[in-house]
């Protein structure tokens, strides 16, 4: 028995969970880098949304 190697499970639920979370994190990061807030708001509301106004800061 000492000469036999134990079988190592290749699929473990914890490993699959970690890989899934890593993929979700990478996907979310690339989405946030390549998408602007104005694009998302315009897509949601259908009209351009004013996120800041230069005239109010000048007065």
Backbone torsions as a table, in degrees:
resi	resn	phi	psi	omega
1	UNK	NA	-28.0	-178.9
2	UNK	-70.8	-24.7	-179.6
3	UNK	-82.8	-17.1	-179.1
4	UNK	-84.8	140.0	176.0
5	UNK	-91.9	142.6	176.3
6	UNK	-75.0	144.3	176.4
7	UNK	-72.2	131.3	177.8
8	UNK	-96.4	130.1	178.6
9	UNK	-72.6	125.1	179.6
10	UNK	-79.6	-34.0	-179.0
11	UNK	-103.6	114.9	175.8
12	UNK	-123.0	138.8	-179.4
13	UNK	-58.3	-36.7	-179.8
14	UNK	-66.7	-41.2	178.8
15	UNK	-63.9	-42.4	178.3
16	UNK	-64.6	-38.6	178.4
17	UNK	-65.3	-44.0	179.3
18	UNK	-64.1	-43.2	178.8
19	UNK	-64.5	-41.9	178.2
20	UNK	-62.8	-43.2	178.7
21	UNK	-66.0	-37.0	177.8
22	UNK	-64.5	-42.4	177.9
23	UNK	-64.1	-42.1	177.9
24	UNK	-63.8	-40.0	179.3
25	UNK	-65.1	-42.6	178.2
26	UNK	-65.5	-42.1	179.1
27	UNK	-63.4	-44.4	179.3
28	UNK	-64.1	-41.2	179.5
29	UNK	-63.1	-44.1	178.7
30	UNK	-67.6	-35.2	176.6
31	UNK	-64.1	-44.0	-178.5
32	UNK	-68.1	-33.3	-179.6
33	UNK	-71.9	-37.9	-172.3
34	UNK	-98.8	3.1	-178.8
35	UNK	-125.8	130.5	178.8
36	UNK	-92.0	157.3	179.1
37	UNK	-62.7	-39.6	-179.5
38	UNK	-62.0	-39.1	178.2
39	UNK	-63.0	-43.4	-178.5
40	UNK	-67.2	-44.3	-179.8
41	UNK	-65.7	-39.0	178.1
42	UNK	-66.0	-37.9	178.4
43	UNK	-67.0	-39.2	-178.6
44	UNK	-71.8	-44.2	-173.4
45	UNK	-98.5	-15.2	176.9
46	UNK	85.1	-12.6	178.4
47	UNK	-129.4	154.5	176.6
48	UNK	-61.5	134.1	-178.8
49	UNK	-106.7	132.7	179.2
50	UNK	-82.7	116.8	179.7
51	UNK	-96.9	-18.2	176.9
52	UNK	-155.0	154.2	-178.2
53	UNK	-131.3	120.4	-177.9
54	UNK	-71.5	-30.6	-174.9
55	UNK	-69.4	-31.4	-178.6
56	UNK	-75.0	-26.4	-180.0
57	UNK	-81.2	-18.6	-178.4
58	UNK	-85.1	-18.1	-176.8
59	UNK	-82.3	NA	NA
